[in-house]
Amino acid sequence: MIDISKYEAMAKFNLPSEEAAEIRENVDRLLREFSAIQHVDTEGTEPLMTVLDTFNIMREDIPSKHISRDDLLENAPAQYDGYFQVPII
């Protein structure tokens, strides 16, 4: 059986013993059910990021024209010391 006390401490929970026992039983049941996956033969199987036939649809990261700070700040409604000035939140 799994000891959930360290998880209680990490989450700063103090579960009643009945709830802790129920959670322990559920976790143990899940671990038993998922243990079957350990016996699946994966020899020669390539790891996948996705099962879909997708490719990188993002554009290439190519540098483009640089805009100077002065040009950017020219349209700013407010600026201070070379930076955008925004309202205090």
N, CA, C and O atoms as a MOPAC input file, in Angstrom:
PM7 MOZYME 1SCF
protein

 N      0.83400 1    -1.18400 1     0.00000 1
 C      0.00000 1     0.00000 1     0.00000 1
 C      0.87800 1     1.24700 1     0.00000 1
 O      1.95900 1     1.26800 1     0.58900 1
 N      0.39300 1     2.27200 1    -0.66700 1
 C      1.13200 1     3.51600 1    -0.79200 1
 C      0.94200 1     4.36400 1     0.47600 1
 O     -0.12600 1     4.36000 1     1.08800 1
 N      1.98400 1     5.07700 1     0.84600 1
 C      1.92100 1     5.97100 1     1.99900 1
 C      1.65100 1     7.38600 1     1.48800 1
 O      2.51300 1     7.98600 1     0.84500 1
 N      0.47600 1     7.91600 1     1.76400 1
 C      0.11800 1     9.23100 1     1.24200 1
 C      0.47700 1    10.36000 1     2.19800 1
 O      0.19000 1    11.52100 1     1.90700 1
 N      1.09100 1    10.05100 1     3.31800 1
 C      1.39000 1    11.09500 1     4.30400 1
 C      2.36100 1    12.14500 1     3.74900 1
 O      2.23100 1    13.32900 1     4.06000 1
 N      3.32800 1    11.72200 1     2.93200 1
 C      4.25500 1    12.72200 1     2.37900 1
 C      3.54300 1    13.64300 1     1.38900 1
 O      3.89800 1    14.81500 1     1.26300 1
 N      2.52600 1    13.10700 1     0.68000 1
 C      1.74700 1    13.94100 1    -0.23200 1
 C      0.85000 1    14.89600 1     0.55100 1
 O      0.63300 1    16.03500 1     0.13800 1
 N      0.34100 1    14.42900 1     1.66700 1
 C     -0.43600 1    15.30600 1     2.54400 1
 C      0.42900 1    16.47200 1     3.01800 1
 O     -0.01800 1    17.61900 1     3.03700 1
 N      1.66200 1    16.17000 1     3.39800 1
 C      2.56700 1    17.20400 1     3.89700 1
 C      2.91500 1    18.19800 1     2.79500 1
 O      2.95200 1    19.40400 1     3.04100 1
 N      3.17200 1    17.70200 1     1.57200 1
 C      3.50100 1    18.59600 1     0.46100 1
 C      2.33800 1    19.51900 1     0.13300 1
 O      2.54200 1    20.69800 1    -0.15700 1
 N      1.11900 1    18.99100 1     0.17800 1
 C     -0.06400 1    19.77300 1    -0.16500 1
 C     -0.60700 1    20.52900 1     1.04700 1
 O     -1.58400 1    21.27100 1     0.94200 1
 N      0.03800 1    20.33200 1     2.20200 1
 C     -0.40200 1    20.95600 1     3.45000 1
 C     -1.85700 1    20.60300 1     3.77100 1
 O     -2.64900 1    21.44900 1     4.18500 1
 N     -2.18000 1    19.31400 1     3.56200 1
 C     -3.49900 1    18.78400 1     3.90400 1
 C     -3.38400 1    17.99100 1     5.18800 1
 O     -2.33000 1    17.44200 1     5.50900 1
 N     -4.46300 1    17.94300 1     5.90100 1
 C     -4.55500 1    17.06400 1     7.06100 1
 C     -5.85700 1    16.30400 1     6.90400 1
 O     -6.89900 1    16.72200 1     7.40900 1
 N     -5.78900 1    15.18300 1     6.19900 1
 C     -6.99400 1    14.41900 1     5.88200 1
 C     -7.43800 1    13.57900 1     7.06600 1
 O     -6.61300 1    13.04000 1     7.80400 1
 N     -8.74200 1    13.47200 1     7.24200 1
 C     -9.24600 1    12.52000 1     8.23600 1
 C     -8.84200 1    11.10100 1     7.82200 1
 O     -8.65400 1    10.82400 1     6.63700 1
 N     -8.71100 1    10.22200 1     8.79100 1
 C     -8.19900 1     8.87400 1     8.50500 1
 C     -9.08400 1     8.12600 1     7.51100 1
 O     -8.58100 1     7.33400 1     6.71400 1
 N    -10.41600 1     8.37100 1     7.54800 1
 C    -11.30200 1     7.68300 1     6.61500 1
 C    -11.01800 1     8.12500 1     5.17700 1
 O    -10.96900 1     7.29300 1     4.27000 1
 N    -10.83200 1     9.43300 1     4.96800 1
 C    -10.54000 1     9.94200 1     3.62800 1
 C     -9.16800 1     9.46600 1     3.15700 1
 O     -8.99800 1     9.10200 1     1.99300 1
 N     -8.19500 1     9.46800 1     4.06000 1
 C     -6.85100 1     9.01000 1     3.69800 1
 C     -6.88900 1     7.54500 1     3.28000 1
 O     -6.21700 1     7.15800 1     2.32400 1
 N     -7.66200 1     6.73100 1     3.97900 1
 C     -7.77600 1     5.30800 1     3.63600 1
 C     -8.44100 1     5.13400 1     2.27900 1
 O     -8.03300 1     4.28700 1     1.48500 1
 N     -9.47900 1     5.94700 1     2.01200 1
 C    -10.16700 1     5.85500 1     0.72300 1
 C     -9.24200 1     6.26600 1    -0.42500 1
 O     -9.21700 1     5.61600 1    -1.47000 1
 N     -8.49800 1     7.32600 1    -0.23000 1
 C     -7.55700 1     7.78000 1    -1.25900 1
 C     -6.48000 1     6.73400 1    -1.47500 1
 O     -6.11400 1     6.43900 1    -2.61300 1
 N     -5.97100 1     6.17200 1    -0.39000 1
 C     -4.93100 1     5.13400 1    -0.48800 1
 C     -5.44700 1     3.94600 1    -1.29700 1
 O     -4.72700 1     3.41900 1    -2.14500 1
 N     -6.68100 1     3.52000 1    -1.04700 1
 C     -7.27300 1     2.40000 1    -1.79200 1
 C     -7.41800 1     2.74800 1    -3.27400 1
 O     -7.12100 1     1.92400 1    -4.13800 1
 N     -7.87500 1     3.96900 1    -3.56600 1
 C     -8.03600 1     4.38300 1    -4.96400 1
 C     -6.69600 1     4.43500 1    -5.69000 1
 O     -6.59300 1     3.99300 1    -6.83400 1
 N     -5.68500 1     4.96400 1    -5.04100 1
 C     -4.35700 1     5.04600 1    -5.66600 1
 C     -3.80000 1     3.64600 1    -5.88400 1
 O     -3.24000 1     3.35900 1    -6.94200 1
 N     -3.94800 1     2.77500 1    -4.89300 1
 C     -3.47100 1     1.40000 1    -5.05000 1
 C     -4.18400 1     0.69900 1    -6.20300 1
 O     -3.55000 1    -0.02100 1    -6.97400 1
 N     -5.50600 1     0.90300 1    -6.32800 1
 C     -6.26900 1     0.29700 1    -7.42900 1
 C     -5.77500 1     0.81400 1    -8.77600 1
 O     -5.60300 1     0.03700 1    -9.71600 1
 N     -5.54600 1     2.13400 1    -8.87200 1
 C     -5.03700 1     2.70600 1   -10.12200 1
 C     -3.66200 1     2.14700 1   -10.47900 1
 O     -3.40000 1     1.81500 1   -11.63500 1
 N     -2.79400 1     2.04700 1    -9.48700 1
 C     -1.45400 1     1.50300 1    -9.74600 1
 C     -1.52300 1     0.05700 1   -10.21800 1
 O     -0.77300 1    -0.33900 1   -11.11000 1
 N     -2.41500 1    -0.73500 1    -9.63000 1
 C     -2.58000 1    -2.13100 1   -10.07900 1
 C     -3.07200 1    -2.17700 1   -11.52100 1
 O     -2.57300 1    -2.96000 1   -12.33000 1
 N     -4.05900 1    -1.32800 1   -11.84200 1
 C     -4.61800 1    -1.34000 1   -13.19400 1
 C     -3.59300 1    -0.86900 1   -14.23000 1
 O     -3.52100 1    -1.42700 1   -15.32400 1
 N     -2.81000 1     0.14200 1   -13.89600 1
 C     -1.82400 1     0.64200 1   -14.84400 1
 C     -0.56000 1    -0.21400 1   -14.89500 1
 O      0.26000 1    -0.03700 1   -15.79600 1
 N     -0.39000 1    -1.12200 1   -13.96500 1
 C      0.80000 1    -1.96700 1   -13.98000 1
 C      0.82700 1    -2.88200 1   -15.20300 1
 O      1.89300 1    -3.35700 1   -15.59600 1
 N     -0.33100 1    -3.13100 1   -15.80600 1
 C     -0.38900 1    -3.96800 1   -17.01500 1
 C      0.39500 1    -3.33100 1   -18.15600 1
 O      0.90700 1    -4.03700 1   -19.02400 1
 N      0.49000 1    -2.02400 1   -18.16100 1
 C      1.22100 1    -1.32500 1   -19.22600 1
 C      2.70400 1    -1.68800 1   -19.19800 1
 O      3.36600 1    -1.68400 1   -20.23600 1
 N      3.22200 1    -2.00100 1   -18.01800 1
 C      4.64000 1    -2.35700 1   -17.90300 1
 C      4.98200 1    -3.63200 1   -18.66100 1
 O      6.14700 1    -3.85700 1   -18.98900 1
 N      4.00300 1    -4.45700 1   -18.94100 1
 C      4.24900 1    -5.73700 1   -19.59900 1
 C      4.06700 1    -5.67900 1   -21.11600 1
 O      4.20300 1    -6.70200 1   -21.78700 1
 N      3.76600 1    -4.51200 1   -21.66400 1
 C      3.59500 1    -4.36000 1   -23.10300 1
 C      4.96900 1    -4.35700 1   -23.76800 1
 O      5.87200 1    -3.63700 1   -23.34000 1
 N      5.12200 1    -5.16400 1   -24.81400 1
 C      6.38800 1    -5.23900 1   -25.53600 1
 C      6.52200 1    -4.02800 1   -26.45800 1
 O      5.75500 1    -3.87300 1   -27.40700 1
 N      7.49700 1    -3.17600 1   -26.17100 1
 C      7.72100 1    -1.97700 1   -26.98300 1
 C      9.05000 1    -2.05000 1   -27.72900 1
 O      9.53500 1    -1.03900 1   -28.23500 1
 N      9.62300 1    -3.21200 1   -27.79700 1
 C     10.91400 1    -3.38100 1   -28.47800 1
 C     10.77700 1    -2.97900 1   -29.94600 1
 O      9.88600 1    -3.46100 1   -30.64600 1
 N     11.65300 1    -2.10600 1   -30.40300 1
 C     11.67400 1    -1.67700 1   -31.79100 1
 C     10.64400 1    -0.59700 1   -32.12100 1
 O     10.49200 1    -0.22200 1   -33.28300 1
 N      9.95000 1    -0.10600 1   -31.12700 1
 C      8.94400 1     0.93300 1   -31.35600 1
 C      9.59300 1     2.29800 1   -31.17400 1
 O     10.23600 1     2.56900 1   -30.16000 1
 N      9.41200 1     3.14800 1   -32.17300 1
 C      9.96200 1     4.50100 1   -32.10200 1
 C      9.10700 1     5.35900 1   -31.17400 1
 O      7.87900 1     5.28600 1   -31.21900 1
 N      9.74600 1     6.17000 1   -30.33500 1
 C      8.96600 1     7.07700 1   -29.48900 1
 C      8.23200 1     8.11900 1   -30.33700 1
 O      8.75200 1     8.56900 1   -31.35800 1
 N      7.04100 1     8.49600 1   -29.92000 1
 C      6.24100 1     9.47100 1   -30.65800 1
 C      5.97600 1    10.70100 1   -29.79600 1
 O      5.78800 1    10.60300 1   -28.58300 1
 N      5.96500 1    11.84600 1   -30.44200 1
 C      5.50300 1    13.06300 1   -29.77500 1
 C      3.98600 1    13.16100 1   -29.94500 1
 O      3.28600 1    13.66400 1   -29.06600 1
 N      3.48800 1    12.67800 1   -31.08000 1
 C      2.06400 1    12.67900 1   -31.37200 1
 C      1.77700 1    11.55000 1   -32.35300 1
 O      2.66000 1    11.12200 1   -33.09600 1
 N      0.56500 1    11.08300 1   -32.35100 1
 C      0.18300 1    10.02700 1   -33.29000 1
 C     -0.29200 1    10.61300 1   -34.60500 1
 O     -0.55300 1     9.87300 1   -35.55400 1
 N     -0.40800 1    11.92400 1   -34.67600 1
 C     -0.87400 1    12.57800 1   -35.88600 1
 C      0.28100 1    12.84400 1   -36.83900 1
 O      1.41900 1    13.02500 1   -36.40600 1
 N     -0.00800 1    12.86700 1   -38.13200 1
 C      1.00000 1    13.19600 1   -39.13100 1
 C      1.06900 1    14.71600 1   -39.26700 1
 O      0.54700 1    15.29800 1   -40.21800 1
 N      1.71600 1    15.33000 1   -38.30500 1
 C      1.84700 1    16.78500 1   -38.33200 1
 C      3.30700 1    17.15400 1   -38.53300 1
 O      4.21000 1    16.33600 1   -38.36300 1
 N      3.50200 1    18.38900 1   -38.89200 1
 C      4.85200 1    18.90400 1   -39.04000 1
 C      4.84800 1    20.31300 1   -38.48700 1
 O      3.79600 1    20.86600 1   -38.16500 1
 N      6.00800 1    20.87800 1   -38.38300 1
 C      6.12200 1    22.21500 1   -37.83000 1
 C      5.48700 1    23.22000 1   -38.78300 1
 O      5.98800 1    23.43700 1   -39.88600 1
 N      4.39400 1    23.82600 1   -38.36200 1
 C      3.69100 1    24.77600 1   -39.21900 1
 C      4.10400 1    26.21200 1   -38.92200 1
 O      3.56200 1    27.15700 1   -39.49600 1
 N      5.06300 1    26.36500 1   -38.02600 1
 C      5.51900 1    27.70700 1   -37.68300 1
 C      6.47400 1    28.20800 1   -38.75900 1
 O      7.15300 1    27.42200 1   -39.42000 1
 N      6.51500 1    29.50300 1   -38.92000 1
 C      7.42700 1    30.08300 1   -39.90400 1
 C      8.85800 1    29.99500 1   -39.37600 1
 O      9.08100 1    29.81500 1   -38.17900 1
 N      9.79800 1    30.12400 1   -40.26600 1
 C     11.19500 1    30.14000 1   -39.88000 1
 C     11.46800 1    31.38400 1   -39.04000 1
 O     10.87400 1    32.43800 1   -39.26700 1
 N     12.34800 1    31.25900 1   -38.09400 1
 C     12.70900 1    32.38800 1   -37.24100 1
 C     13.81500 1    33.18100 1   -37.93100 1
 O     15.00200 1    32.97600 1   -37.67700 1
 N     13.39800 1    34.08200 1   -38.80200 1
 C     14.34100 1    34.88000 1   -39.58000 1
 C     14.27200 1    36.32000 1   -39.07400 1
 O     13.19400 1    36.91200 1   -39.03100 1
 N     15.41200 1    36.88100 1   -38.69400 1
 C     15.38400 1    38.27700 1   -38.22100 1
 C     14.85200 1    39.20400 1   -39.29800 1
 O     15.12400 1    39.02100 1   -40.48500 1
 N     14.09900 1    40.18900 1   -38.87400 1
 C     13.55800 1    41.16000 1   -39.81700 1
 C     14.05200 1    42.55300 1   -39.43100 1
 O     14.91100 1    42.70900 1   -38.56300 1
 N     13.50400 1    43.53300 1   -40.08000 1
 C     13.93600 1    44.90800 1   -39.87200 1
 C     13.81800 1    45.29400 1   -38.39800 1
 O     12.79900 1    45.04800 1   -37.75300 1
 N     14.86500 1    45.89200 1   -37.89500 1
 C     14.90400 1    46.32700 1   -36.50700 1
 C     14.27700 1    47.71700 1   -36.38900 1
 O     14.57500 1    48.60900 1   -37.18400 1
 N     13.41900 1    47.89000 1   -35.40600 1
 C     12.80400 1    49.19200 1   -35.16300 1
 C     13.51200 1    49.81500 1   -33.96500 1
 O     13.65300 1    49.18200 1   -32.91900 1
 N     13.94400 1    51.02600 1   -34.12100 1
 C     14.67800 1    51.67500 1   -33.03400 1
 C     13.74500 1    52.01900 1   -31.87600 1
 O     12.53500 1    52.15800 1   -32.05400 1
 N     14.31700 1    52.14900 1   -30.71900 1
 C     13.56400 1    52.49300 1   -29.51700 1
 C     12.85000 1    53.83300 1   -29.69800 1
 O     11.69200 1    53.98500 1   -29.31000 1
 N     13.54700 1    54.79700 1   -30.28800 1
 C     12.94900 1    56.12000 1   -30.49400 1
 C     11.72000 1    56.03600 1   -31.39600 1
 O     10.71500 1    56.69700 1   -31.13700 1
 N     11.79600 1    55.22200 1   -32.45800 1
 C     10.64300 1    55.06300 1   -33.34300 1
 C      9.46000 1    54.42100 1   -32.61500 1
 O      8.31100 1    54.81000 1   -32.82600 1
 N      9.74400 1    53.44600 1   -31.76500 1
 C      8.68000 1    52.80200 1   -31.00700 1
 C      8.04500 1    53.77400 1   -30.02300 1
 O      6.82100 1    53.86300 1   -29.93100 1
 N      8.87600 1    54.49800 1   -29.29100 1
 C      8.36500 1    55.40600 1   -28.27600 1
 C      7.67300 1    56.63000 1   -28.87500 1
 O      6.92600 1    57.32500 1   -28.18700 1
 N      7.91800 1    56.88200 1   -30.12800 1
 C      7.32100 1    58.03800 1   -30.79400 1
 C      5.79400 1    57.99700 1   -30.74200 1
 O      5.14400 1    59.03700 1   -30.63500 1
 N      5.22900 1    56.79900 1   -30.81800 1
 C      3.77500 1    56.64600 1   -30.80500 1
 C      3.21000 1    56.30900 1   -29.43400 1
 O      2.00300 1    56.10800 1   -29.30000 1
 N      4.05500 1    56.24400 1   -28.41900 1
 C      3.58500 1    55.89000 1   -27.07800 1
 C      2.80300 1    57.05100 1   -26.47700 1
 O      3.22200 1    58.20200 1   -26.60300 1
 N      1.67400 1    56.77400 1   -25.82600 1
 C      0.91700 1    57.84900 1   -25.20400 1
 C      1.68400 1    58.49900 1   -24.05600 1
 O      1.51700 1    59.68800 1   -23.78400 1
 N      2.53000 1    57.70700 1   -23.38000 1
 C      3.35400 1    58.24600 1   -22.29400 1
 C      4.65300 1    57.45900 1   -22.24800 1
 O      4.67600 1    56.25100 1   -22.48200 1
 N      5.74200 1    58.17600 1   -21.94000 1
 C      7.04200 1    57.52200 1   -21.81900 1
 C      7.83400 1    58.21000 1   -20.72400 1
 O      7.60700 1    59.37400 1   -20.39200 1
 N      8.77800 1    57.44700 1   -20.17100 1
 C      9.62800 1    57.99500 1   -19.12900 1
 C     10.99900 1    57.34800 1   -19.22800 1
 O     11.11900 1    56.12400 1   -19.18000 1
 N     12.00300 1    58.14400 1   -19.36100 1
 C     13.39700 1    57.68800 1   -19.34700 1
 C     13.65000 1    56.57700 1   -20.38400 1
 O     14.38300 1    55.62700 1   -20.11100 1
 N     13.04200 1    56.70300 1   -21.56500 1
 C     13.27900 1    55.74500 1   -22.64100 1
 C     12.44600 1    54.47900 1   -22.58200 1
 O     12.72200 1    53.52000 1   -23.30300 1
 N     11.41600 1    54.46400 1   -21.71800 1
 C     10.55500 1    53.29200 1   -21.56700 1
 C      9.10000 1    53.71200 1   -21.71800 1
 O      8.76300 1    54.88200 1   -21.54000 1
 N      8.23100 1    52.74500 1   -22.04900 1
 C      6.80800 1    53.01200 1   -22.04000 1
 C      6.38000 1    53.27800 1   -20.59700 1
 O      6.81700 1    52.58000 1   -19.68200 1
 N      5.54600 1    54.26200 1   -20.39500 1
 C      5.01400 1    54.52900 1   -19.07300 1
 C      3.57400 1    54.06700 1   -19.05500 1
 O      2.76800 1    54.44400 1   -19.90500 1
 N      3.26600 1    53.23600 1   -18.06200 1
 C      1.91400 1    52.68500 1   -17.96300 1
 C      1.33200 1    53.05900 1   -16.60400 1
 O      2.08000 1    53.35700 1   -15.67300 1
 N      0.00700 1    53.04800 1   -16.48200 1
 C     -0.59800 1    53.36300 1   -15.18600 1
 C     -0.21700 1    52.34300 1   -14.12200 1
 O     -0.02200 1    51.16500 1   -14.42200 1
 N     -0.11500 1    52.78400 1   -12.92200 1
 C      0.17500 1    51.89200 1   -11.80200 1
 C     -1.04900 1    51.03200 1   -11.53900 1
 O     -2.17500 1    51.52800 1   -11.49600 1
 N     -0.82200 1    49.76700 1   -11.36800 1
 C     -1.93100 1    48.84100 1   -11.12100 1
 C     -1.86900 1    48.39100 1    -9.68100 1
 O     -2.70800 1    47.60400 1    -9.24300 1

